[in-house]
Amino acid sequence: MFAAAGQPEPGSLDGADTPHPTAAPGPSSDGQPEPGSPEGADPAPFEHAIHFRVSLGLRADPAYVAAVEADPSASRVLEIALTADELRQVEATQETVASILVPLTRKLEADPHFAGLYLEFAGPVLDIATTADPSTVEAALRDFRNSGVVFRVRRVSNSLLELQQLQDQVTRDWGDWMDAGVQIASVGVDVKANLLEVMIVSASSDPDSAARLTARYGRRITVVLGSKIVAGVG
């Protein structure tokens, strides 16, 4: 299923970058009673689980999450508590996407306009970015129409090759920046934002580090604060 950004097919996420929580069935279908839902549950202790569930397209209201996290029979193979049904849903999505990801990526990478892809479990939706007209990607998706995956194609400004070349440039300049008082922690392509993310150490001695980096590399980078130097990693 193909959808250009802003023109979703049924079942897509309406072009949104962030998946929305869905009202997933409780574990009662597995023969287990649905966990009690404590009313007014404080979401703070479960922020990680809630965020992770949203990214997986699973039910994520605080009361439900609190109940599942308190269930000793829940699976924790993904670091958060999941019911048996939820785990099967996630594994099925992983298997579906894994079956097409390698051949599809090879096709897409042959196009110099390709700007990367990422998965949204809700759907599942495979978001594909290109600097060309989104319709030009349709031919590459033709062999995967019956895969069960929804494809969303959006047009962006920077190709993956351009961002990777910029990443190489920043990595080459790493030592010079260190000597100049700008401590870079890591560099990597952010496909969703269509930018190169440069993380600098928050304790950097130069308070103008972000401005200096942006002046040097332009608007194709975004500078964020971190705390650990991972030299040469992008």
Summary of the structure (lengths in Angstrom):
residues: 234
radius of gyration: 21.0
end to end distance: 32.4
largest distance: 63.0
contacts: 678
relative contact order: 0.12
helix: 40%
strand: 19%
